[in-house]
């Protein structure tokens, strides 16, 4: 009887885990595939995705993904989207190259969607926008309705209305005024990359260095560990919570930038797979550098999560003691 009970609980937990971050195919047209652990297969209307999957659309093809909240993300033709189920259930996504458009249900003030590209984070507070990424990872964000912040370790810009922002590897987000169509912009960026790949290598070295510096949370971790010992009341608890959450969010943003950049470089490497040349070696070196940064990011994130867990236990105790004291005072005033 006990065995059946535990099996039942286990099945419920599995079902809960699968359905917690459900991403569905709402519509698709043409050649759409998914690459999972190096194996490529066709996407169908019943496809279920896993973390780390890469959705790829062919020419004259697209796919519309939807979340349980009703948010829709459309991956346009000749594009690649990296799957992170938890991220996508919140309405966020990681575009590796090509273009996506999104349409969100009304976003309340406390909510924020994020779209990650190899070179920037777009924090969305509006409802409609488009993002394009060229083969080298250069990104363009176009606002349709609402506003969003575009940022990376080098800077930040806010765009609204019909404004656009371009972000190259190693550069900071900046507003742009050209009227190029998406296809013309991608064609221009790809042509520049093919003509001078060495310049892209230099840009990525700056990009990786910026991510590495901004991801270094060693001082923040030491300060949070020290501050944790001084959390005595609700005021100090709330201050510590803001610092911990800010450090965690910043590191997650940089980790996702790293992940997207690494995938973008992997795509570049594939274009050199039949050639044994210096360019291939250089991009392989960049990918290895990102892997080393990722290892440190994951160690620091684990440490921050550990601090956060200790803090939440302490916060619960402080708030329980505070509520108990308030109740005693109320009882004494009766």
N, C-alpha and C positions, 0 to 999 in steps of 0.2 A: 504493500500500500504506500509506504514511504517512497519507494523507488518511483512509482507512478506519479506521485505528487511532485517530486523533484524534476522528473522528466517534463511534466506539464509546465512547471515554472520556467524551466529552461527554454521550452518552445515559445512561451510567452515573451521571454526576454529577447530571444532571437527575432521574433516578429516585431517587437517594439523597436529594436535596433534598426531593422531594415526600413520600417515605416517612418522612423523619426525624421529622416531627411529624404523624403520621397521626391524624386525628380522624374517627371513624365514627359514623353514625347507627345506634343499636342498636334503637330503637323510636320510633314517633311516632303521634300520633292527632290528627285534625282538621286545622285550618288552620295550617300552619307555613310561613313564607316566609323568604327571605334577601334582604337589601338590599345590593347591591354597586355601589359608585360611583353611587348614586342610582337604580339599576334594581332592581326588585322581581321575584322569581321564586319559584315553589313549591319547597319542599324535598322531596326524595324519599329513599328508603332508600339510594340510590347517590350522593347528593350529596357533592361534595368542596368543602371550604371554603378560603377564602383569608384572609390577614391583612386586617383592616378590615371583614370581613363583619359584618352585623348580623342575627342570627337573631331572628325575631319570631314569637311564638305568638298565635293568636287566642283568643277566648272558647271555653271547653270544649276546649282543645287543649293538647298538651304534646309535648316531644321529649326523648329520652334519648340523650346523647352518651357515647361511651366512648373511652378511650385504649388504646394498645397495652399499657399496664401493667395494664389491667383496671379502672381507676377509672371511675366513672360519675357524670355530672352531668346532672340532670334539670331542664330549664327548664319551669316550670309555665305555666299559662294566662295570657294577657294580659301577657307578659313580653318583655324584650329583652336579648340577650346579645351582647356585642362579642367578635368572634373575634380571638385572637392565638394562632397555632398553637403556637409554642414554649412560651408560657405554659400553654396547655391540655394539652400533652403531659406537662407536669410535674404535672398534676392541678389547676392553678389556672385562674381564669376572671375575667371582668369583667362583673358584672351591672349593667345600666343602670337598669332598673326592672322591677317585677313580683317574682317569687320563683324561687328555685332550691333544690334539695336535692341533697346529694352523698353518695355512699357510696364510701369508699376501701378499697382493700386495706390490710392492716396497714402502718402507717407506722412505720419505724424511727426511732430517736432523732435521727439525722443528717438526716432528711428533714423537709420542711415544705411544705405546700400553702398557697397564698394566694388568697383571693377578694377582688377589688377592687370597691368600689362607688363612687358619686360622692363619698361622705363618709368612707369608712374602708377600712382593710385588715384582713382577718381572717386571721391566721396560724394554720393548723389543725394540731393535733397529735393530734386525735381521728379518728374514722372516720365519724361522721354528724352533720350539722347542716343548718339551713335559714337562708336569708337572704332578707329582703324589702326592697324599695326602692319608696317611693312616688313619685308623679310629680315632686315637687320634689327628689328625691335623698335624702331622709331615709331612713336604713337601720335595720333591726332584724336582729340576729343571734341565732338561737336554737340553743343546743347540745342535741343529743340524746344523743350518746355521746362521751366524751372531753373535751378541753378546747381552748381557743384563746385567743389574744391578739387583742384588737380595738384598733386604734390609728389615729391620724392625727397631724398635726403639733401638735395641741392636747393630746393625752394618750393614755393607754393603760389598758385594763382587761382582766383575765383572767376568763373565764367557763368553768364546767364543769357537769357534771350537766345539769339542766334550766334553767339560768340564761339570761337574755336581756340584750342590750345595745342601746340606742338611740343613734343618732348623727345629729344634725341638721347641716345646712350651717353651718359656723362654730363648731360646738360640739365638745366632747370626748366620747369614749365614756363612757357611764354605765350601770350596771346598772338594770334596770327590773323591777318586781314585778307589773305588771298581768296579767290573764288573758285579754286580748282575743285573739280568733281572728285569723288572718292577714287574712282578708277584712275584718273589722271594723276592724283596725288601719289597713290601707291606705285604707279608706273614710274613716276619721277624719282621717288625715293629708292626704288629697287635698281634703277639705272645708275644712280649715284653710288650705291653700294657695290654694284658689279664693276664699276669703273675704278673704284678706289677702296678695296676691302681692307687695306692696311690702315686707313683712317678710322675705320670701324673698330679695328683691334685697339687702337689708341683710345678711342672713345669708351670702349668697354672696360679698359683698364681703369679709367677715371670713375666709371660707373660702379665697378666692383669695389674700388677704394672708398667711395662715398657710402655704399651700403655697409661695408665693414666698419667704418668709423661710427656711423649712426647706430649700428647694431651693438656696439660695445656698451653693455649695461653693467660692467663690473663695479663702477663707482655707485651707480643707482642701487645695485643689489646690496652693497655694503651699507649704504645709507638706509635702505628699507629694513635691513636686519637690525640696525641700530635703533631706528625709530620704532620698530615693533616692540622693543623693550620699554618704551616710554608711553605706550598707548594705555591711558588710565581712565579716560572718560569718552563720552560720545563725540566731543569736539575733536580730540586727537585721533579718534577712530575714523571719523569721516575724512580727515586730512590724509591719513595713511592710505585709506581706501582709494582716494583720487590718485595718489602717487603710484600705487601698485597697478591700478587699472591703466593709467597713462603709459607706464613702462611696458606693460604687457601688450597693449594695443600697438605701440610703436614697434616693438620687436616682431609682432605677428605681421605687420605691414611689410617690414623689411624682409622677413622670411618668405612672404609671398612674392615680393619683388625678385628675390633670389631665385625662387622656384621657377618663375616665369622667364627670367633671364636665362637660366640654365637650359630650359626647353627651347628657347629661341636660338641659342648657340648650338644646341643639338640639331635643330633644323638646318642651320648653316652647314654644320659638319656633314650632314647627309648629302648636301649638294656637292661636297668634295670627296664623297666616298670612293669614287672611281679614280681619284687622283692622289698621288703620293707627293705632296708638295708642302712648302713651308706654311702656306696659309692654313692648311688642315692642322698642322702641328700647333700653330699659334692659337687657333680657336679651341683646340683640345686643352691647351694650357689654361686658357680662360675658364673653361668649364671646370677644370680641376681646382682652380682658385675659388670658384663659387662653391664647390663642394666643401672646401676647407672652412669657408665663412659659414656655411650652413651648419657644420658640426658645432661651431662655437655658438651660433644662434640657438640651436636646439638645447645645448647645455644651459645657456642663460635662461631660456624660456622655462625649462624644467625647474630651475632654481626659483624663478619668479612665481611659478605656480605653487611651489612648495611654501614660499613665504605667504602667498595669498591664502592657502589652506590654513596655515597657522593663524593668520590674521582673522579669518572668518570664525574660527573657533573662539578666539579672544573677543571678537566683536559680539558674538552671541552671548557670551558670559557677561560682558559689560552691559549690554542692553537688558538682559534678564535682571541683573542687579539693579539697574536704573528703574525698570518697571516695578520691581518689588519695593523699592524705596518710595516711589510715587504712590503706590497703593497703600503703603503704611501711613504716609502723610495724610492721604485722603481719609483713611480709617480713623486717624486721630483727630481729624477736624469735624467728625460727625457728632 
